[in-house]
């Protein structure tokens, strides 16, 4: 599956090569505020920070509408707070007990993704752009960072374990919306910054009683180079 995504990106990058006049290749990086929604009642989660790194390809039509594809490494995930503790034994009030406390569990999800976008940009040196599209992604790795407690319930460190892959699907599919602003440094070089939001269209978990969906926000920056003529 990983090789299939990479091959598809290469084919998309050069599919318009013989006729394109406005082709761009570039790089993009940025910050992800990654989170999920869980259909289980009471399953509150917190966002987790991650990075986004991508190679980009864009084909712009004369009408200023465009098609774009990216090959990206994404650090998604979420944090879930769980409560632990024990009560005093009423038969022995002087017995030692562990008071209730809330501890964070960090779920790290690493993806190879290929966002496919359709959009429009304005005609000016400082330009505005908008995109909508889909983002298929392949799960590369998953893990849980959990707290380590002593016999008194005090946290002494953390432990990183593999997140049981049987719980997660290897493939995910999300919808994306993106708004950006760019600057033409020269006829061939442009800088662009954008805000993106991703919402999964299918659950990433195999749960019977609850489902899990990625809900991620991005702050992205990049450079792209315009070919002087068709390849």
C-alpha positions as CSV (number, residue, x, y, z in Angstrom):
1,X,0.0,0.0,0.0
2,X,2.8,2.4,0.9
3,X,4.5,1.9,-2.5
4,X,1.1,2.3,-4.3
5,X,0.6,5.8,-2.7
6,X,4.1,6.8,-3.7
7,X,3.7,5.5,-7.3
8,X,0.3,7.3,-7.6
9,X,1.9,10.6,-6.5
10,X,4.6,10.3,-9.1
11,X,2.1,9.5,-11.9
12,X,-0.1,12.4,-10.9
13,X,2.9,14.7,-10.8
14,X,3.8,14.0,-14.4
15,X,0.4,13.1,-15.9
16,X,0.0,16.6,-17.4
17,X,3.6,16.9,-18.5
18,X,3.2,17.1,-22.2
19,X,0.7,19.9,-22.3
20,X,1.1,21.8,-19.0
21,X,2.1,25.5,-19.0
22,X,1.5,26.2,-15.3
23,X,3.0,23.3,-13.3
24,X,4.5,23.7,-9.9
25,X,6.5,21.5,-7.6
26,X,7.4,22.4,-4.0
27,X,7.9,21.6,-0.4
28,X,5.5,22.3,2.5
29,X,5.9,22.0,6.3
30,X,3.9,23.0,9.3
31,X,2.1,22.3,12.5
32,X,-0.8,20.0,13.2
33,X,-3.2,20.3,16.1
34,X,-4.4,16.7,16.0
35,X,-7.5,15.4,17.7
36,X,-10.3,12.9,17.3
37,X,-14.0,12.6,18.0
38,X,-15.2,9.4,19.7
39,X,-18.8,8.4,19.6
40,X,-18.6,6.8,23.0
41,X,-20.4,9.0,25.6
42,X,-18.0,10.6,28.0
43,X,-14.9,10.0,25.8
44,X,-13.4,13.5,26.0
45,X,-10.0,14.0,24.3
46,X,-7.4,16.8,24.1
47,X,-5.5,17.9,21.0
48,X,-1.9,16.7,20.4
49,X,0.8,18.6,18.5
50,X,2.5,17.1,15.5
51,X,4.4,18.0,12.3
52,X,3.5,17.9,8.7
53,X,6.1,17.5,5.9
54,X,5.3,17.2,2.2
55,X,6.4,17.3,-1.4
56,X,3.8,19.1,-3.5
57,X,2.6,19.2,-7.1
58,X,0.1,21.7,-8.6
59,X,-1.3,22.1,-12.1
60,X,-3.0,25.4,-12.8
61,X,-5.4,25.9,-15.6
62,X,-5.7,29.2,-17.5
63,X,-8.9,29.9,-15.7
64,X,-6.9,29.9,-12.4
65,X,-8.6,26.8,-11.2
66,X,-6.1,24.2,-10.2
67,X,-5.5,20.6,-9.2
68,X,-2.9,19.6,-6.6
69,X,-1.4,16.6,-4.9
70,X,0.9,16.2,-1.9
71,X,2.9,13.3,-0.6
72,X,3.1,13.9,3.2
73,X,4.3,12.5,6.5
74,X,1.8,13.4,9.2
75,X,2.0,13.2,13.0
76,X,-1.6,12.8,14.1
77,X,-3.0,11.5,17.4
78,X,-4.8,12.6,20.5
79,X,-4.6,12.7,24.3
80,X,-7.2,11.1,26.5
81,X,-7.3,11.7,30.3
82,X,-8.2,8.7,32.4
83,X,-9.0,8.7,36.1
84,X,-7.4,6.2,38.6
85,X,-7.6,5.7,42.4
86,X,-9.2,3.8,45.2
87,X,-11.4,4.7,48.1
88,X,-10.8,4.2,51.8
89,X,-11.9,0.7,53.1
90,X,-14.8,1.5,55.5
91,X,-13.8,-1.5,57.5
92,X,-10.3,0.0,58.1
93,X,-10.3,3.8,57.9
94,X,-6.6,4.0,58.6
95,X,-5.6,1.8,55.7
96,X,-3.4,3.4,53.0
97,X,-5.3,4.3,49.8
98,X,-4.6,5.9,46.4
99,X,-6.5,9.2,45.9
100,X,-8.3,9.7,42.6
101,X,-6.3,11.5,40.0
102,X,-6.5,12.2,36.3
103,X,-3.6,11.1,34.2
104,X,-2.9,11.7,30.5
105,X,-2.5,9.0,27.9
106,X,-1.0,10.1,24.6
107,X,-2.0,8.2,21.4
108,X,0.5,8.8,18.6
109,X,-0.6,8.0,15.0
110,X,1.9,8.3,12.1
111,X,0.5,8.5,8.6
112,X,1.8,8.6,5.0
113,X,-0.9,10.7,3.2
114,X,-1.6,12.0,-0.3
115,X,-4.0,15.0,-0.2
116,X,-5.8,15.5,-3.5
117,X,-7.1,19.1,-3.9
118,X,-9.1,21.2,-6.3
119,X,-9.0,25.0,-5.9
120,X,-8.9,28.5,-7.2
121,X,-6.4,31.4,-6.8
122,X,-6.6,35.1,-7.6
123,X,-4.4,36.9,-10.1
124,X,-2.0,39.3,-8.3
125,X,1.5,39.4,-6.8
126,X,-0.1,38.8,-3.4
127,X,-2.7,36.2,-4.1
128,X,-5.4,34.3,-2.2
129,X,-6.2,30.6,-2.7
130,X,-8.8,28.1,-1.6
131,X,-8.9,24.4,-1.9
132,X,-11.2,21.5,-1.2
133,X,-10.4,17.8,-1.6
134,X,-9.8,14.4,-0.1
135,X,-6.9,12.9,1.9
136,X,-6.3,9.2,1.7
137,X,-3.7,8.1,4.3
138,X,-1.8,4.9,5.2
139,X,-1.1,4.2,8.9
140,X,2.7,3.8,9.3
141,X,2.9,3.4,13.1
142,X,0.9,3.8,16.3
143,X,1.9,3.9,20.0
144,X,0.6,4.9,23.4
145,X,2.6,6.9,25.9
146,X,1.2,6.1,29.3
147,X,2.2,7.2,32.9
148,X,4.1,4.9,35.2
149,X,3.0,5.0,38.8
150,X,4.5,3.8,42.1
151,X,2.6,1.9,44.8
152,X,1.3,5.2,46.2
153,X,-0.1,6.3,42.9
154,X,2.6,8.9,42.2
155,X,3.8,9.3,38.6
156,X,7.4,8.3,38.3
157,X,7.8,8.5,34.5
158,X,6.2,7.4,31.2
159,X,6.3,4.3,29.1
160,X,5.8,4.0,25.3
161,X,4.1,0.9,24.0
162,X,2.8,-0.1,20.5
163,X,-0.9,0.7,20.1
164,X,-2.5,-2.6,19.2
165,X,-2.8,-2.3,15.4
166,X,-5.8,-4.6,15.3
167,X,-7.9,-1.8,16.9
168,X,-7.1,0.6,13.9
169,X,-7.6,0.4,10.2
170,X,-4.5,0.7,8.1
171,X,-6.2,3.1,5.7
172,X,-8.2,6.3,6.4
173,X,-10.0,8.8,4.2
174,X,-10.7,12.4,5.1
175,X,-12.2,15.5,3.6
176,X,-10.1,18.7,3.6
177,X,-10.8,22.5,3.3
178,X,-7.9,24.9,2.9
179,X,-7.5,28.7,2.7
180,X,-4.2,30.3,1.9
181,X,-2.3,33.5,1.0
182,X,0.7,33.6,-1.2
183,X,3.4,35.9,-2.6
184,X,5.1,35.8,-6.0
185,X,8.8,36.2,-5.2
186,X,9.6,35.9,-8.9
187,X,8.1,34.6,-12.1
188,X,9.1,31.0,-11.1
189,X,9.1,31.1,-7.3
190,X,6.2,31.5,-4.9
191,X,5.7,31.4,-1.1
192,X,2.4,30.4,0.4
193,X,0.9,30.0,3.8
194,X,-2.4,28.3,4.6
195,X,-4.8,27.0,7.2
196,X,-6.3,23.5,6.6
197,X,-8.9,21.4,8.3
198,X,-9.4,17.7,8.0
199,X,-12.4,15.6,8.9
200,X,-12.4,11.8,8.5
201,X,-15.1,10.3,6.4
202,X,-14.7,6.8,7.9
203,X,-13.7,5.6,11.4
204,X,-10.1,4.8,12.0
205,X,-11.0,2.3,14.7
206,X,-12.7,-1.1,14.5
207,X,-14.7,-0.6,17.7
208,X,-18.0,-2.3,18.0
209,X,-19.4,0.1,20.6
210,X,-17.8,3.3,19.5
211,X,-16.1,4.8,16.4
212,X,-13.1,7.2,16.2
213,X,-12.6,10.0,13.6
214,X,-9.6,12.2,13.0
215,X,-10.3,15.9,13.3
216,X,-7.1,17.9,12.6
217,X,-6.2,21.5,12.1
218,X,-3.1,22.6,10.2
219,X,-0.9,25.7,9.9
220,X,1.2,25.2,6.8
221,X,4.0,27.1,5.0
222,X,5.8,26.3,1.8
223,X,7.6,27.2,-1.4
224,X,6.8,26.1,-4.9
225,X,8.6,26.4,-8.2
226,X,6.9,27.0,-11.6
227,X,8.3,25.2,-14.6
228,X,9.4,27.6,-17.3
229,X,7.9,25.4,-20.0
230,X,6.3,22.0,-20.5
231,X,8.5,19.1,-19.5
